[in-house]
């Protein structure tokens, strides 16, 4: 009787060990699948990093070019503003001279 109980217990243990081994095999399969997917994701991320790096470089170059163009335009606007101011003063001076000449012409007449 003792041997029968021992045999039943050993049979149950063996059955559970087989079940655990079977489940571990499934887990290993799933882990292999996950490793494959992670590897694929790593490749995708690496590709994206390379592509985005190129795009960021292009954007930065464009930003630099725009900044330089804006600075050149600012300088040109400042020069034009100074020239306009000088011309405005010259027009006022000429207007005064014309007015003075008109007054002198009226006096001479």
C-alpha positions as CSV (number, residue, x, y, z in Angstrom):
1,X,0.0,0.0,0.0
2,X,2.8,2.3,0.9
3,X,4.4,1.6,-2.5
4,X,1.1,2.4,-4.3
5,X,0.9,5.8,-2.6
6,X,4.4,6.5,-3.4
7,X,3.9,5.5,-7.0
8,X,0.8,7.7,-7.3
9,X,2.6,10.6,-5.8
10,X,5.6,10.1,-8.1
11,X,3.1,9.9,-11.1
12,X,1.5,13.1,-10.1
13,X,4.8,14.8,-9.6
14,X,6.0,13.5,-13.0
15,X,2.8,14.7,-14.6
16,X,3.2,18.2,-13.1
17,X,6.9,18.3,-14.2
18,X,5.9,17.4,-17.7
19,X,3.2,20.1,-17.6
20,X,5.7,22.7,-16.4
21,X,8.2,21.7,-19.1
22,X,5.5,22.0,-21.7
23,X,4.5,25.5,-20.4
24,X,8.2,26.5,-20.3
25,X,8.5,25.5,-23.9
26,X,5.6,27.8,-24.8
27,X,7.3,30.6,-22.8
28,X,10.6,30.0,-24.6
29,X,8.7,30.2,-27.9
30,X,7.1,33.5,-26.9
31,X,10.4,34.9,-25.7
32,X,12.0,34.0,-29.0
33,X,9.2,35.8,-30.8
34,X,9.6,38.9,-28.5
35,X,13.3,38.9,-29.1
36,X,12.7,38.9,-32.9
37,X,10.2,41.8,-32.5
38,X,12.5,43.8,-30.3
39,X,15.3,43.3,-32.8
40,X,13.0,44.5,-35.6
41,X,12.0,47.5,-33.5
42,X,15.6,48.4,-32.8
43,X,16.3,48.4,-36.5
44,X,13.3,50.6,-37.2
45,X,14.3,53.0,-34.4
46,X,17.9,53.2,-35.7
47,X,16.6,53.9,-39.3
48,X,14.3,56.6,-37.9
49,X,17.2,58.2,-36.0
50,X,19.3,58.3,-39.1
51,X,16.5,59.8,-41.2
52,X,15.4,62.3,-38.6
53,X,19.0,63.4,-38.1
54,X,19.3,64.2,-41.8
55,X,16.0,66.1,-41.6
56,X,17.0,68.0,-38.5
57,X,20.3,69.0,-40.1
58,X,18.4,70.3,-43.2
59,X,16.0,72.2,-41.0
60,X,18.9,73.7,-39.0
61,X,20.7,74.7,-42.2
62,X,17.4,76.3,-43.4
63,X,17.0,78.1,-40.1
64,X,20.6,79.4,-40.3
65,X,20.1,80.6,-43.9
66,X,16.9,82.4,-42.9
67,X,18.5,84.0,-40.0
68,X,21.4,85.3,-42.2
69,X,18.9,86.6,-44.8
70,X,16.8,88.3,-42.1
71,X,20.0,90.0,-40.7
72,X,21.0,91.2,-44.2
73,X,17.5,92.6,-44.7
74,X,17.5,94.3,-41.3
75,X,20.8,96.0,-42.2
76,X,19.4,97.1,-45.6
77,X,16.3,98.4,-44.0
78,X,18.3,100.4,-41.5
79,X,20.4,101.9,-44.4
80,X,17.3,102.7,-46.4
81,X,15.7,104.3,-43.3
82,X,18.7,106.5,-42.9
83,X,18.6,107.4,-46.6
84,X,14.9,108.2,-46.4
85,X,15.5,110.4,-43.3
86,X,18.3,112.3,-45.2
87,X,16.1,112.7,-48.3
88,X,13.2,114.0,-46.1
89,X,15.5,116.6,-44.6
90,X,16.8,117.5,-48.0
91,X,13.3,117.9,-49.3
92,X,12.4,120.2,-46.4
93,X,15.5,122.3,-47.1
94,X,14.7,122.5,-50.8
95,X,11.1,123.4,-50.0
96,X,12.3,126.3,-47.8
97,X,14.7,127.5,-50.5
98,X,11.9,127.3,-53.1
99,X,9.6,129.3,-50.8
100,X,12.4,131.9,-50.2
101,X,12.9,132.2,-54.0
102,X,9.2,132.7,-54.5
103,X,9.2,135.4,-51.9
104,X,12.2,137.1,-53.6
105,X,10.5,136.8,-57.0
106,X,7.4,138.4,-55.7
107,X,9.5,141.2,-54.2
108,X,11.3,141.7,-57.5
109,X,8.1,141.9,-59.5
